């Protein structure tokens, strides 16, 4: 199967909070699977509320930003996006792919630290 990704992704497993409604009253948490500047994939447990393709969600998350001196900063984001895909995740929840309405200001998987090895943080 051909990989459809046009940008390298940073794989990491940090928390993500998802608002399932416009009023931001229904918030569930999940775990980031991977991210690039345009989209993110995360897993979450079913919350009793249905998540479906084309739905618009607000995701709040943090992304590591590697500095030239080898240190790491953590950058916080809140991004509205459109659900592109929803799949079962090993029978314990669902995996959601969310395409951001506004891209991140940097490419997480293209940072110097990430280009040396497979970009992954746990």
N, CA, C and O atoms as a printed pandas DataFrame, in Angstrom:
     atom_number atom_name residue_name chain_id  residue_number  x_coord  y_coord  z_coord
0              1         N          UNK        A               1    0.835   -1.178    0.000
1              2        CA          UNK        A               1    0.000    0.000    0.000
2              3         C          UNK        A               1    0.881    1.242    0.000
3              4         O          UNK        A               1    1.830    1.326    0.779
4              5         N          UNK        A               2    0.586    2.181   -0.841
5              6        CA          UNK        A               2    1.382    3.389   -0.971
6              7         C          UNK        A               2    1.048    4.370    0.149
7              8         O          UNK        A               2   -0.121    4.590    0.466
8              9         N          UNK        A               3    2.079    4.952    0.740
9             10        CA          UNK        A               3    1.893    5.945    1.782
10            11         C          UNK        A               3    1.431    7.253    1.137
11            12         O          UNK        A               3    2.084    7.757    0.223
12            13         N          UNK        A               4    0.309    7.806    1.609
13            14        CA          UNK        A               4   -0.255    9.025    1.033
14            15         C          UNK        A               4    0.351   10.289    1.634
15            16         O          UNK        A               4    0.034   11.395    1.196
16            17         N          UNK        A               5    1.197   10.140    2.608
17            18        CA          UNK        A               5    1.725   11.300    3.312
18            19         C          UNK        A               5    2.741   12.052    2.469
19            20         O          UNK        A               5    3.641   11.454    1.880
20            21         N          UNK        A               6    2.587   13.368    2.419
21            22        CA          UNK        A               6    3.495   14.212    1.665
22            23         C          UNK        A               6    4.523   14.877    2.570
23            24         O          UNK        A               6    5.479   15.485    2.088
24            25         N          UNK        A               7    4.330   14.764    3.868
25            26        CA          UNK        A               7    5.222   15.387    4.841
26            27         C          UNK        A               7    5.532   14.366    5.928
27            28         O          UNK        A               7    4.644   13.658    6.403
28            29         N          UNK        A               8    6.773   14.302    6.307
29            30        CA          UNK        A               8    7.197   13.386    7.370
30            31         C          UNK        A               8    6.486   13.737    8.674
31            32         O          UNK        A               8    6.282   14.912    8.978
32            33         N          UNK        A               9    6.111   12.722    9.440
33            34        CA          UNK        A               9    5.384   12.929   10.694
34            35         C          UNK        A               9    6.262   12.625   11.900
35            36         O          UNK        A               9    7.152   11.777   11.848
36            37         N          UNK        A              10    5.989   13.331   12.972
37            38        CA          UNK        A              10    6.614   13.051   14.254
38            39         C          UNK        A              10    5.680   12.127   15.009
39            40         O          UNK        A              10    4.515   12.458   15.228
40            41         N          UNK        A              11    6.185   10.972   15.407
41            42        CA          UNK        A              11    5.377   10.034   16.190
42            43         C          UNK        A              11    5.668   10.263   17.666
43            44         O          UNK        A              11    6.823   10.263   18.089
44            45         N          UNK        A              12    4.612   10.458   18.440
45            46        CA          UNK        A              12    4.764   10.604   19.883
46            47         C          UNK        A              12    3.439   10.301   20.560
47            48         O          UNK        A              12    2.391   10.290   19.913
48            49         N          UNK        A              13    3.486   10.059   21.853
49            50        CA          UNK        A              13    2.308    9.563   22.574
50            51         C          UNK        A              13    2.019   10.447   23.780
51            52         O          UNK        A              13    2.007    9.977   24.918
52            53         N          UNK        A              14    1.791   11.710   23.526
53            54        CA          UNK        A              14    1.432   12.657   24.568
54            55         C          UNK        A              14   -0.076   12.862   24.556
55            56         O          UNK        A              14   -0.736   12.525   23.574
56            57         N          UNK        A              15   -0.627   13.407   25.632
57            58        CA          UNK        A              15   -2.080   13.623   25.694
58            59         C          UNK        A              15   -2.576   14.643   24.672
59            60         O          UNK        A              15   -1.849   15.550   24.267
60            61         N          UNK        A              16   -3.811   14.471   24.275
61            62        CA          UNK        A              16   -4.523   15.428   23.428
62            63         C          UNK        A              16   -5.936   15.530   24.000
63            64         O          UNK        A              16   -6.511   14.528   24.425
64            65         N          UNK        A              17   -6.492   16.742   24.011
65            66        CA          UNK        A              17   -7.852   16.962   24.490
66            67         C          UNK        A              17   -8.679   17.400   23.301
67            68         O          UNK        A              17   -8.269   18.269   22.532
68            69         N          UNK        A              18   -9.853   16.790   23.152
69            70        CA          UNK        A              18  -10.685   17.014   21.988
70            71         C          UNK        A              18  -12.037   17.553   22.431
71            72         O          UNK        A              18  -12.694   16.962   23.289
72            73         N          UNK        A              19  -12.456   18.675   21.849
73            74        CA          UNK        A              19  -13.786   19.234   22.096
74            75         C          UNK        A              19  -14.699   18.718   20.993
75            76         O          UNK        A              19  -14.443   18.933   19.808
76            77         N          UNK        A              20  -15.743   18.049   21.388
77            78        CA          UNK        A              20  -16.635   17.412   20.418
78            79         C          UNK        A              20  -17.801   18.286   19.981
79            80         O          UNK        A              20  -18.614   17.865   19.158
80            81         N          UNK        A              21  -17.892   19.495   20.520
81            82        CA          UNK        A              21  -18.998   20.370   20.123
82            83         C          UNK        A              21  -18.504   21.808   20.018
83            84         O          UNK        A              21  -17.458   22.154   20.568
84            85         N          UNK        A              22  -19.257   22.638   19.314
85            86        CA          UNK        A              22  -18.874   24.039   19.095
86            87         C          UNK        A              22  -18.813   24.825   20.401
87            88         O          UNK        A              22  -18.003   25.742   20.535
88            89         N          UNK        A              23  -19.659   24.475   21.357
89            90        CA          UNK        A              23  -19.679   25.184   22.632
90            91         C          UNK        A              23  -18.560   24.764   23.567
91            92         O          UNK        A              23  -18.434   25.314   24.661
92            93         N          UNK        A              24  -17.748   23.806   23.161
93            94        CA          UNK        A              24  -16.610   23.293   23.916
94            95         C          UNK        A              24  -17.022   22.785   25.297
95            96         O          UNK        A              24  -16.266   22.913   26.260
96            97         N          UNK        A              25  -18.226   22.207   25.391
97            98        CA          UNK        A              25  -18.704   21.652   26.656
98            99         C          UNK        A              25  -18.342   20.191   26.800
99           100         O          UNK        A              25  -18.153   19.713   27.919
100          101         N          UNK        A              26  -18.240   19.468   25.693
101          102        CA          UNK        A              26  -17.933   18.044   25.740
102          103         C          UNK        A              26  -16.463   17.859   25.373
103          104         O          UNK        A              26  -16.088   17.992   24.208
104          105         N          UNK        A              27  -15.636   17.553   26.367
105          106        CA          UNK        A              27  -14.197   17.401   26.160
106          107         C          UNK        A              27  -13.801   15.978   26.544
107          108         O          UNK        A              27  -14.144   15.496   27.624
108          109         N          UNK        A              28  -13.079   15.317   25.651
109          110        CA          UNK        A              28  -12.561   13.982   25.931
110          111         C          UNK        A              28  -11.055   14.011   25.704
111          112         O          UNK        A              28  -10.536   14.866   24.988
112          113         N          UNK        A              29  -10.370   13.065   26.326
113          114        CA          UNK        A              29   -8.920   13.026   26.119
114          115         C          UNK        A              29   -8.547   11.813   25.292
115          116         O          UNK        A              29   -9.290   10.836   25.199
116          117         N          UNK        A              30   -7.378   11.909   24.701
117          118        CA          UNK        A              30   -6.839   10.823   23.900
118          119         C          UNK        A              30   -5.328   10.896   23.926
119          120         O          UNK        A              30   -4.745   11.612   24.739
120          121         N          UNK        A              31   -4.694   10.149   23.030
121          122        CA          UNK        A              31   -3.232   10.142   22.926
122          123         C          UNK        A              31   -2.827   10.350   21.479
123          124         O          UNK        A              31   -3.323    9.688   20.567
124          125         N          UNK        A              32   -1.910   11.288   21.298
125          126        CA          UNK        A              32   -1.399   11.582   19.971
126          127         C          UNK        A              32   -0.660   10.357   19.446
127          128         O          UNK        A              32    0.079    9.704   20.184
128          129         N          UNK        A              33   -0.861   10.056   18.190
129          130        CA          UNK        A              33   -0.122    8.981   17.541
130          131         C          UNK        A              33    0.992    9.569   16.682
131          132         O          UNK        A              33    2.154    9.183   16.809
132          133         N          UNK        A              34    0.629   10.508   15.806
133          134        CA          UNK        A              34    1.635   11.221   15.020
134          135         C          UNK        A              34    1.054   12.525   14.516
135          136         O          UNK        A              34   -0.159   12.736   14.526
136          137         N          UNK        A              35    1.970   13.416   14.066
137          138        CA          UNK        A              35    1.543   14.749   13.665
138          139         C          UNK        A              35    2.483   15.301   12.597
139          140         O          UNK        A              35    3.675   14.994   12.583
140          141         N          UNK        A              36    1.931   16.119   11.706
141          142        CA          UNK        A              36    2.746   16.952   10.829
142          143         C          UNK        A              36    2.125   18.348   10.872
143          144         O          UNK        A              36    1.242   18.591   11.694
144          145         N          UNK        A              37    2.550   19.253   10.031
145          146        CA          UNK        A              37    2.037   20.619   10.124
146          147         C          UNK        A              37    0.591   20.742    9.659
147          148         O          UNK        A              37   -0.073   21.730    9.973
148          149         N          UNK        A              38    0.092   19.758    8.918
149          150        CA          UNK        A              38   -1.249   19.827    8.340
150          151         C          UNK        A              38   -2.299   18.979    9.054
151          152         O          UNK        A              38   -3.492   19.275    8.977
152          153         N          UNK        A              39   -1.859   17.919    9.754
153          154        CA          UNK        A              39   -2.820   16.964   10.311
154          155         C          UNK        A              39   -2.223   16.211   11.483
155          156         O          UNK        A              39   -1.011   16.212   11.697
156          157         N          UNK        A              40   -3.108   15.563   12.243
157          158        CA          UNK        A              40   -2.690   14.737   13.372
158          159         C          UNK        A              40   -3.526   13.471   13.408
159          160         O          UNK        A              40   -4.684   13.460   12.990
160          161         N          UNK        A              41   -2.926   12.413   13.911
161          162        CA          UNK        A              41   -3.653   11.169   14.161
162          163         C          UNK        A              41   -3.558   10.898   15.661
163          164         O          UNK        A              41   -2.477   10.966   16.246
164          165         N          UNK        A              42   -4.690   10.591   16.271
165          166        CA          UNK        A              42   -4.713   10.308   17.705
166          167         C          UNK        A              42   -5.720    9.207   17.988
167          168         O          UNK        A              42   -6.626    8.949   17.196
168          169         N          UNK        A              43   -5.543    8.571   19.121
169          170        CA          UNK        A              43   -6.479    7.543   19.549
170          171         C          UNK        A              43   -7.271    8.070   20.732
171          172         O          UNK        A              43   -6.786    8.895   21.507
172          173         N          UNK        A              44   -8.485    7.585   20.858
173          174        CA          UNK        A              44   -9.334    7.950   21.985
174          175         C          UNK        A              44  -10.340    6.838   22.233
175          176         O          UNK        A              44  -10.656    6.047   21.344
176          177         N          UNK        A              45  -10.830    6.799   23.449
177          178        CA          UNK        A              45  -11.870    5.829   23.778
178          179         C          UNK        A              45  -13.215    6.399   23.351
179          180         O          UNK        A              45  -13.425    7.611   23.400
180          181         N          UNK        A              46  -14.119    5.530   22.935
181          182        CA          UNK        A              46  -15.455    6.033   22.593
182          183         C          UNK        A              46  -16.057    6.740   23.808
183          184         O          UNK        A              46  -15.980    6.233   24.927
184          185         N          UNK        A              47  -16.646    7.893   23.588
185          186        CA          UNK        A              47  -17.140    8.710   24.701
186          187         C          UNK        A              47  -18.662    8.692   24.825
187          188         O          UNK        A              47  -19.231    9.433   25.627
188          189         N          UNK        A              48  -19.310    7.859   24.043
189          190        CA          UNK        A              48  -20.758    7.906   24.004
190          191         C          UNK        A              48  -21.251    8.896   22.957
191          192         O          UNK        A              48  -22.428    8.895   22.595
192          193         N          UNK        A              49  -20.346    9.738   22.476
193          194        CA          UNK        A              49  -20.646   10.681   21.400
194          195         C          UNK        A              49  -19.968   10.173   20.147
195          196         O          UNK        A              49  -18.816    9.741   20.193
196          197         N          UNK        A              50  -20.652   10.219   19.054
197          198        CA          UNK        A              50  -20.142    9.673   17.807
198          199         C          UNK        A              50  -19.178   10.660   17.152
199          200         O          UNK        A              50  -19.486   11.846   17.038
200          201         N          UNK        A              51  -18.017   10.174   16.724
201          202        CA          UNK        A              51  -17.069   10.958   15.943
202          203         C          UNK        A              51  -17.109   10.387   14.540
203          204         O          UNK        A              51  -16.952    9.181   14.349
204          205         N          UNK        A              52  -17.322   11.261   13.546
205          206        CA          UNK        A              52  -17.486   10.765   12.185
206          207         C          UNK        A              52  -16.710   11.622   11.188
207          208         O          UNK        A              52  -16.407   12.782   11.467
208          209         N          UNK        A              53  -16.391   11.054   10.029
209          210        CA          UNK        A              53  -15.712   11.839    8.986
210          211         C          UNK        A              53  -16.499   13.107    8.660
211          212         O          UNK        A              53  -17.730   13.120    8.693
212          213         N          UNK        A              54  -15.768   14.160    8.349
213          214        CA          UNK        A              54  -16.279   15.488    8.015
214          215         C          UNK        A              54  -16.728   16.299    9.230
215          216         O          UNK        A              54  -17.067   17.474    9.089
216          217         N          UNK        A              55  -16.738   15.700   10.408
217          218        CA          UNK        A              55  -17.061   16.436   11.622
218          219         C          UNK        A              55  -15.919   17.417   11.923
219          220         O          UNK        A              55  -14.759   17.135   11.624
220          221         N          UNK        A              56  -16.250   18.551   12.507
221          222        CA          UNK        A              56  -15.238   19.541   12.879
222          223         C          UNK        A              56  -15.031   19.490   14.389
223          224         O          UNK        A              56  -15.985   19.576   15.163
224          225         N          UNK        A              57  -13.761   19.347   14.798
225          226        CA          UNK        A              57  -13.397   19.226   16.203
226          227         C          UNK        A              57  -12.318   20.235   16.549
227          228         O          UNK        A              57  -11.581   20.704   15.682
228          229         N          UNK        A              58  -12.239   20.561   17.835
229          230        CA          UNK        A              58  -11.150   21.378   18.349
230          231         C          UNK        A              58  -10.217   20.458   19.133
231          232         O          UNK        A              58  -10.650   19.784   20.067
232          233         N          UNK        A              59   -8.947   20.429   18.760
233          234        CA          UNK        A              59   -7.954   19.612   19.461
234          235         C          UNK        A              59   -6.967   20.536   20.169
235          236         O          UNK        A              59   -6.480   21.504   19.585
236          237         N          UNK        A              60   -6.681   20.229   21.423
237          238        CA          UNK        A              60   -5.665   20.949   22.199
238          239         C          UNK        A              60   -4.548   19.958   22.492
239          240         O          UNK        A              60   -4.795   18.858   22.987
240          241         N          UNK        A              61   -3.312   20.357   22.182
241          242        CA          UNK        A              61   -2.196   19.431   22.304
242          243         C          UNK        A              61   -0.887   20.202   22.408
243          244         O          UNK        A              61   -0.843   21.409   22.170
244          245         N          UNK        A              62    0.164   19.499   22.763
245          246        CA          UNK        A              62    1.507   20.058   22.839
246          247         C          UNK        A              62    2.409   19.317   21.869
247          248         O          UNK        A              62    2.250   18.116   21.648
248          249         N          UNK        A              63    3.361   20.046   21.289
249          250        CA          UNK        A              63    4.298   19.463   20.329
250          251         C          UNK        A              63    5.720   19.792   20.781
251          252         O          UNK        A              63    6.000   20.939   21.128
252          253         N          UNK        A              64    6.623   18.810   20.784
253          254        CA          UNK        A              64    8.015   19.120   21.112
254          255         C          UNK        A              64    8.670   19.918   19.991
255          256         O          UNK        A              64    8.483   19.627   18.809
256          257         N          UNK        A              65    9.432   20.918   20.382
257          258        CA          UNK        A              65   10.182   21.732   19.424
258          259         C          UNK        A              65   11.647   21.632   19.820
259          260         O          UNK        A              65   12.043   22.116   20.880
260          261         N          UNK        A              66   12.449   21.005   18.970
261          262        CA          UNK        A              66   13.852   20.767   19.280
262          263         C          UNK        A              66   14.687   21.983   18.894
263          264         O          UNK        A              66   14.561   22.519   17.793
264          265         N          UNK        A              67   15.533   22.402   19.813
265          266        CA          UNK        A              67   16.375   23.582   19.617
266          267         C          UNK        A              67   17.739   23.158   19.080
267          268         O          UNK        A              67   18.140   22.000   19.199
268          269         N          UNK        A              68   18.437   24.117   18.490
269          270        CA          UNK        A              68   19.748   23.835   17.895
270          271         C          UNK        A              68   20.760   23.340   18.914
271          272         O          UNK        A              68   21.668   22.587   18.562
272          273         N          UNK        A              69   20.620   23.751   20.175
273          274        CA          UNK        A              69   21.583   23.348   21.202
274          275         C          UNK        A              69   21.274   21.971   21.785
275          276         O          UNK        A              69   21.937   21.531   22.724
276          277         N          UNK        A              70   20.265   21.287   21.230
277          278        CA          UNK        A              70   19.915   19.946   21.690
278          279         C          UNK        A              70   18.825   19.928   22.747
279          280         O          UNK        A              70   18.351   18.857   23.124
280          281         N          UNK        A              71   18.423   21.087   23.228
281          282        CA          UNK        A              71   17.349   21.140   24.211
282          283         C          UNK        A              71   15.991   21.026   23.497
283          284         O          UNK        A              71   15.908   21.050   22.269
284          285         N          UNK        A              72   14.949   20.902   24.297
285          286        CA          UNK        A              72   13.616   20.759   23.734
286          287         C          UNK        A              72   12.662   21.713   24.439
287          288         O          UNK        A              72   12.667   21.810   25.666
288          289         N          UNK        A              73   11.857   22.405   23.676
289          290        CA          UNK        A              73   10.783   23.243   24.206
290          291         C          UNK        A              73    9.462   22.559   23.884
291          292         O          UNK        A              73    9.383   21.746   22.963
292          293         N          UNK        A              74    8.447   22.886   24.631
293          294        CA          UNK        A              74    7.114   22.333   24.387
294          295         C          UNK        A              74    6.216   23.486   23.947
295          296         O          UNK        A              74    6.097   24.492   24.646
296          297         N          UNK        A              75    5.584   23.329   22.782
297          298        CA          UNK        A              75    4.727   24.365   22.217
298          299         C          UNK        A              75    3.279   23.878   22.286
299          300         O          UNK        A              75    2.965   22.767   21.859
300          301         N          UNK        A              76    2.409   24.723   22.827
301          302        CA          UNK        A              76    0.996   24.376   22.967
302          303         C          UNK        A              76    0.197   24.903   21.774
303          304         O          UNK        A              76    0.442   26.002   21.277
304          305         N          UNK        A              77   -0.765   24.088   21.330
305          306        CA          UNK        A              77   -1.633   24.482   20.214
306          307         C          UNK        A              77   -3.077   24.126   20.522
307          308         O          UNK        A              77   -3.359   23.191   21.271
308          309         N          UNK        A              78   -3.974   24.880   19.937
309          310        CA          UNK        A              78   -5.399   24.551   19.875
310          311         C          UNK        A              78   -5.776   24.741   18.412
311          312         O          UNK        A              78   -5.677   25.846   17.879
312          313         N          UNK        A              79   -6.204   23.674   17.771
313          314        CA          UNK        A              79   -6.504   23.742   16.338
314          315         C          UNK        A              79   -7.867   23.119   16.044
315          316         O          UNK        A              79   -8.163   21.997   16.453
316          317         N          UNK        A              80   -8.691   23.888   15.316
317          318        CA          UNK        A              80   -9.899   23.329   14.744
318          319         C          UNK        A              80   -9.500   22.546   13.503
319          320         O          UNK        A              80   -8.571   22.916   12.786
320          321         N          UNK        A              81  -10.214   21.466   13.267
321          322        CA          UNK        A              81   -9.929   20.681   12.088
322          323         C          UNK        A              81  -11.118   19.840   11.681
323          324         O          UNK        A              81  -12.132   19.773   12.375
324          325         N          UNK        A              82  -10.966   19.206   10.542
325          326        CA          UNK        A              82  -12.002   18.330    9.985
326          327         C          UNK        A              82  -11.546   16.891   10.103
327          328         O          UNK        A              82  -10.418   16.561    9.737
328          329         N          UNK        A              83  -12.417   16.032   10.612
329          330        CA          UNK        A              83  -12.119   14.608   10.726
330          331         C          UNK        A              83  -12.086   14.014    9.328
331          332         O          UNK        A              83  -13.068   14.082    8.589
332          333         N          UNK        A              84  -10.947   13.432    8.974
333          334        CA          UNK        A              84  -10.790   12.826    7.655
334          335         C          UNK        A              84  -11.081   11.326    7.688
335          336         O          UNK        A              84  -11.578   10.757    6.716
336          337         N          UNK        A              85  -10.762   10.696    8.824
337          338        CA          UNK        A              85  -10.910    9.236    8.901
338          339         C          UNK        A              85  -11.097    8.830   10.357
339          340         O          UNK        A              85  -10.502    9.425   11.256
340          341         N          UNK        A              86  -11.923    7.818   10.584
341          342        CA          UNK        A              86  -12.118    7.214   11.900
342          343         C          UNK        A              86  -12.001    5.705   11.718
343          344         O          UNK        A              86  -12.690    5.118   10.884
344          345         N          UNK        A              87  -11.119    5.077   12.510
345          346        CA          UNK        A              87  -10.890    3.630   12.397
346          347         C          UNK        A              87  -10.853    3.005   13.780
347          348         O          UNK        A              87  -10.574    3.688   14.765
348          349         N          UNK        A              88  -11.131    1.716   13.857
349          350        CA          UNK        A              88  -10.956    0.991   15.115
350          351         C          UNK        A              88   -9.479    0.923   15.457
351          352         O          UNK        A              88   -8.640    0.756   14.572
352          353         N          UNK        A              89   -9.160    1.052   16.730
353          354        CA          UNK        A              89   -7.776    1.002   17.190
354          355         C          UNK        A              89   -7.614   -0.187   18.127
355          356         O          UNK        A              89   -7.770   -0.052   19.341
356          357         N          UNK        A              90   -7.307   -1.333   17.572
357          358        CA          UNK        A              90   -7.052   -2.550   18.351
358          359         C          UNK        A              90   -8.197   -2.926   19.278
359          360         O          UNK        A              90   -7.970   -3.563   20.307
360          361         N          UNK        A              91   -9.410   -2.549   18.939
361          362        CA          UNK        A              91  -10.563   -2.934   19.731
362          363         C          UNK        A              91  -10.709   -2.189   21.047
363          364         O          UNK        A              91  -11.655   -2.443   21.792
364          365         N          UNK        A              92   -9.790   -1.269   21.354
365          366        CA          UNK        A              92   -9.847   -0.542   22.628
366          367         C          UNK        A              92  -10.286    0.906   22.462
367          368         O          UNK        A              92  -10.321    1.656   23.437
368          369         N          UNK        A              93  -10.608    1.294   21.283
369          370        CA          UNK        A              93  -11.004    2.670   21.029
370          371         C          UNK        A              93  -10.992    2.941   19.543
371          372         O          UNK        A              93  -11.116    2.031   18.724
372          373         N          UNK        A              94  -10.839    4.214   19.211
373          374        CA          UNK        A              94  -10.820    4.599   17.809
374          375         C          UNK        A              94   -9.582    5.443   17.522
375          376         O          UNK        A              94   -9.030    6.095   18.410
376          377         N          UNK        A              95   -9.163    5.414   16.266
377          378        CA          UNK        A              95   -8.113    6.307   15.799
378          379         C          UNK        A              95   -8.764    7.335   14.893
379          380         O          UNK        A              95   -9.534    6.992   13.995
380          381         N          UNK        A              96   -8.448    8.596   15.136
381          382        CA          UNK        A              96   -9.030    9.706   14.385
382          383         C          UNK        A              96   -7.903   10.425   13.647
383          384         O          UNK        A              96   -6.844   10.678   14.222
384          385         N          UNK        A              97   -8.128   10.749   12.388
385          386        CA          UNK        A              97   -7.201   11.587   11.628
386          387         C          UNK        A              97   -7.897   12.922   11.427
387          388         O          UNK        A              97   -8.972   12.998   10.833
388          389         N          UNK        A              98   -7.258   13.979   11.935
389          390        CA          UNK        A              98   -7.821   15.320   11.911
390          391         C          UNK        A              98   -6.946   16.222   11.053
391          392         O          UNK        A              98   -5.756   16.374   11.331
392          393         N          UNK        A              99   -7.518   16.820   10.012
393          394        CA          UNK        A              99   -6.790   17.785    9.175
394          395         C          UNK        A              99   -7.086   19.181    9.704
395          396         O          UNK        A              99   -8.245   19.584    9.799
396          397         N          UNK        A             100   -6.028   19.917   10.047
397          398        CA          UNK        A             100   -6.180   21.235   10.641
398          399         C          UNK        A             100   -6.711   22.257    9.633
399          400         O          UNK        A             100   -6.363   22.215    8.453
400          401         N          UNK        A             101   -7.556   23.174   10.112
401          402        CA          UNK        A             101   -7.999   24.291    9.274
402          403         C          UNK        A             101   -6.850   25.272    9.060
403          404         O          UNK        A             101   -6.755   25.902    8.006
404          405         N          UNK        A             102   -5.975   25.401   10.061
405          406        CA          UNK        A             102   -4.803   26.277    9.976
406          407         C          UNK        A             102   -3.565   25.439   10.300
407          408         O          UNK        A             102   -3.521   24.816   11.361
408          409         N          UNK        A             103   -2.570   25.405    9.430
409          410        CA          UNK        A             103   -1.391   24.563    9.687
410          411         C          UNK        A             103   -0.558   25.073   10.854
411          412         O          UNK        A             103   -0.635   26.241   11.234
412          413         N          UNK        A             104    0.240   24.169   11.412
413          414        CA          UNK        A             104    1.192   24.556   12.445
414          415         C          UNK        A             104    2.278   25.429   11.812
415          416         O          UNK        A             104    2.504   25.340   10.605
416          417         N          UNK        A             105    2.951   26.265   12.596
417          418        CA          UNK        A             105    3.963   27.158   12.033
418          419         C          UNK        A             105    5.306   26.487   11.739
419          420         O          UNK        A             105    6.228   27.144   11.255
420          421         N          UNK        A             106    5.427   25.193   12.024
421          422        CA          UNK        A             106    6.653   24.452   11.710
422          423         C          UNK        A             106    6.284   23.013   11.381
423          424         O          UNK        A             106    5.158   22.582   11.629
424          425         N          UNK        A             107    7.232   22.276   10.825
425          426        CA          UNK        A             107    7.009   20.886   10.440
426          427         C          UNK        A             107    7.631   19.983   11.509
427          428         O          UNK        A             107    8.848   19.794   11.515
428          429         N          UNK        A             108    6.826   19.425   12.407
429          430        CA          UNK        A             108    7.363   18.652   13.529
430          431         C          UNK        A             108    8.288   17.504   13.128
431          432         O          UNK        A             108    9.276   17.258   13.818
432          433         N          UNK        A             109    8.005   16.807   12.052
433          434        CA          UNK        A             109    8.823   15.667   11.635
434          435         C          UNK        A             109   10.054   16.047   10.847
435          436         O          UNK        A             109   10.853   15.179   10.498
436          437         N          UNK        A             110   10.228   17.343   10.553
437          438        CA          UNK        A             110   11.362   17.803    9.756
438          439         C          UNK        A             110   12.390   18.566   10.589
439          440         O          UNK        A             110   13.287   19.199   10.033
440          441         N          UNK        A             111   12.269   18.513   11.898
441          442        CA          UNK        A             111   13.244   19.173   12.756
442          443         C          UNK        A             111   14.567   18.416   12.685
443          444         O          UNK        A             111   14.578   17.204   12.465
444          445         N          UNK        A             112   15.682   19.123   12.868
445          446        CA          UNK        A             112   17.004   18.507   12.743
446          447         C          UNK        A             112   17.136   17.243   13.567
447          448         O          UNK        A             112   17.656   16.240   13.080
448          449         N          UNK        A             113   16.674   17.274   14.813
449          450        CA          UNK        A             113   16.757   16.100   15.682
450          451         C          UNK        A             113   16.008   14.916   15.072
451          452         O          UNK        A             113   16.455   13.774   15.177
452          453         N          UNK        A             114   14.879   15.188   14.441
453          454        CA          UNK        A             114   14.036   14.129   13.878
454          455         C          UNK        A             114   14.599   13.554   12.582
455          456         O          UNK        A             114   14.291   12.417   12.225
456          457         N          UNK        A             115   15.412   14.321   11.884
457          458        CA          UNK        A             115   15.945   13.848   10.605
458          459         C          UNK        A             115   17.080   12.864   10.791
459          460         O          UNK        A             115   17.414   12.132    9.860
460          461         N          UNK        A             116   17.689   12.827   11.980
461          462        CA          UNK        A             116   18.796   11.909   12.240
462          463         C          UNK        A             116   18.314   10.476   12.401
463          464         O          UNK        A             116   19.002    9.539   11.996
464          465         N          UNK        A             117   17.147   10.300   12.985
465          466        CA          UNK        A             117   16.582    8.978   13.232
466          467         C          UNK        A             117   15.090    9.024   12.918
467          468         O          UNK        A             117   14.559   10.072   12.549
468          469         N          UNK        A             118   14.427    7.900   13.064
469          470        CA          UNK        A             118   12.976    7.875   12.912
470          471         C          UNK        A             118   12.395    8.764   14.010
471          472         O          UNK        A             118   12.633    8.496   15.188
472          473         N          UNK        A             119   11.646    9.808   13.670
473          474        CA          UNK        A             119   11.163   10.746   14.681
474          475         C          UNK        A             119   10.081   10.116   15.567
475          476         O          UNK        A             119    8.962    9.861   15.121
476          477         N          UNK        A             120   10.445    9.872   16.838
477          478        CA          UNK        A             120    9.485    9.259   17.756
478          479         C          UNK        A             120    9.794    9.658   19.189
479          480         O          UNK        A             120   10.944    9.587   19.624
480          481         N          UNK        A             121    8.785   10.070   19.910
481          482        CA          UNK        A             121    8.894   10.372   21.328
482          483         C          UNK        A             121    7.805    9.601   22.044
483          484         O          UNK        A             121    6.689    9.483   21.537
484          485         N          UNK        A             122    8.112    9.082   23.201
485          486        CA          UNK        A             122    7.123    8.354   23.991
486          487         C          UNK        A             122    6.920    9.083   25.294
487          488         O          UNK        A             122    6.124    8.648   26.127
